[in-house]
């Protein structure tokens, strides 16, 4: 077993004990070393301390009372390859003034010279083996020297002398304020014995999480008794018959009359703590059952709460399988539904609290990231209780990075949130030099409409402070709300339409659904020259005049590549950058709004650091994406023939005889790809190679290493704990009104007509008639065209008859 690095925490203080071998660990040595480090002295006879640990893999707290438990803990750490151990030491305050050390372990009338030798331990004072331990009953002046008095009688004896309570951490202690100043020895002994016994015998689960019950175990309250006994019954596979169940006592036995298992628990003198008085019998005469009525919804909500919180859409069937695998019990569907409803109700309360803290969150973002923008918009129709509507966020690092190092193309899109109160997340993304998404701003709104898009674009323009002399372009879908908002907020800027949405709208029309011209549509959109565009459109016109007219009715400069502004230096015809952003955050859409905002901030913060580190490690003057694209252009350019005249133009001819003129000084090519994208095309690469120059020298600056580093040169700072957030002006906003849609909620994404069925469905259905996937023989279109079909049995009979002939 490898050595461990040990630290000890007492209250708010932490000390490092250094590296210790496994054979050096012991309960008393760790407590002695910790107190020596904190107070400069070892523990005294009257010190009551217990060594505890919180396992990092389960967050369960355990008390290590003996060295055997400490050794078992070390084995668990060694199995999990963990070498850092942090212990907690709980100091139990003494009931009164510290006693005279010479009187420890003696009766009041005993001679001090005959006291036994004592040694210290955590939680109790240990004496030699031939002397009774201190936590058991020792006769005092009121016991008349009767050494046969039971332990329970000694606990009852302290009822009139001290009040024992449970503190905020759930540990038992005596309140010194209620004890007064000086006390007689019997009050002191009774209170001390009671506290020490309760601390030592407080119930805790086993290291593996299982439950064991025995006489003398102490519980904090009656609710804890009920929960532990119920969990024990589920663990052992039997049902309970509760004979007594009130605030003073709890008695239960096995529901099977032939079984003799029985438990009796009653309260201690403090009126809150409970102790197991007796437990007897075993489940020898009864069988273990899978269905257990003790597995009720509150218990399911506790044991399956983490699974439901992490995946609120988890099915009842999955939860039932998880409970059966972990606890060996079969729960009813109704119990699972009720438990899930309880957990989701608590989750909804978290959502409400998140909306109430949204203003504070916006203030702390601006405070920790100067120059950033965080705007909260509420519905002020009701002044006393304003309702949340919109929240806009854009960090300064995003703004400066886009202005300094990104191409001026912004993709706009929205995705629906699946949290308790719904909503839509609007986003603005750009592309960096390596063609990765560059988040620019995001905003939570009530729905995707003209007003919400205008709110988003208004603050986006204010955050960027864009120079009107520079070109900028937006990439959107063909939705009226966002198009109207762009015209209102950015009237002079360009706008491209995502051609995938245009193609989907084309295929959705009945008059064009039978036309197989998708290839021509995309070819027309990708053509970089006007002549090539017209040739493709003429082919479409020959097939369908209606399709030609419908496509030409859409502004050509918004979807045809040859009409794009060559100052943007981007040839994208789809809004894949926004789709990538939506896929990047899809696992966080169901979280409360504050959690969602924090997840986005952390994602962007980590992304900026990682990309900056990649930029520092680049060994090329251009980005890896640009280098790959140039290598492809060079490979294609080697297949061309180059002719050079006296002028500035070079002529290239491909294998089909198609000519193209290239001008290196003007950085232009007849195909149009070089001017629009900023990358040398195959024709340009052939001419550059012919002139014995380098292609990266003719690549636009937007794809350089310098631009990449400028884009990610900013920093997004973390924020402190919510308890340190400054107060915000105005009343805390309430959650927005939940809009319930008529009908059953749809879980799957609505697919476009040209996408086809989902992959999970296309491979589950297999047609036995034609052998294709995606349908069965009942819906097969080719089955009706066959003159007849021979069944499998008939084909077998035919083969047998042919063999006999």
Secondary structure, DSSP 8 states (H G I E B T S, - for coil): ---EEEEEEETTEEEEEEEE-GGG--HHHHHHHHHHHHHSS---TT-EEEEEEE-TTT--EEE--SHHHHHHHHHHHHHTT--EEEEEEEEE--SSS---GGGTTS-TTS-GGG---EEE-SSSEEE-TTS--TTS----TTTTT-TT--HHHHHHHGGGT--EEE-TTS-EEE-GGGT-S---HHHHHHHHHHHHHHHHTB----TTS-----TT-EESSHHHHHHHHHHHHHHHT--EEEEEESSSEEEEEESSTT---EEEEEE-TTSS-EEEEEEE--SSSS---SB-TT--HHHHHHHTHHHHHH-TT--HHHHHHHHHHHH--B--HHHHHHHHHHHHHHHHHHHHHHHHTHHHHHHHHHHHSTT-EEEEEEETTSSTT-EEEEEEEE-HHHHHHHHHHS-SEEEEEEEE--STT--EEEEEEEE-TTS-EEEEEEEEESSSSHHHHHHHHHHHHHHHT--TTS--EEEE-S-HHHHHHHHHHSTTSEEEE-HHHHHHHHHHSGGGTT---HHHHHHHHH--SHHHHHHHHHHHHHH-HHHHHHHHTS-GGGT-GGGS-TTS-----S-HHHHHHHHHTGGGTTS-HHHHHHHHHHHHHHHHHHHHHHHHH--SSB-HHHHHHHHHHHHHHTTSEEEE-SSSEEEEE-TT--EEEEETTTTEETTSHHHHHSS--HHHHHHHHHTT--GGGGS-GGGBHHHHHHHT-S-------GGG----SS---B-------SSS---S----TTT-S-HHHHTT-B-TTT--BSS-TTS-SSTTTSS----HHHHHHHHHHHHH-
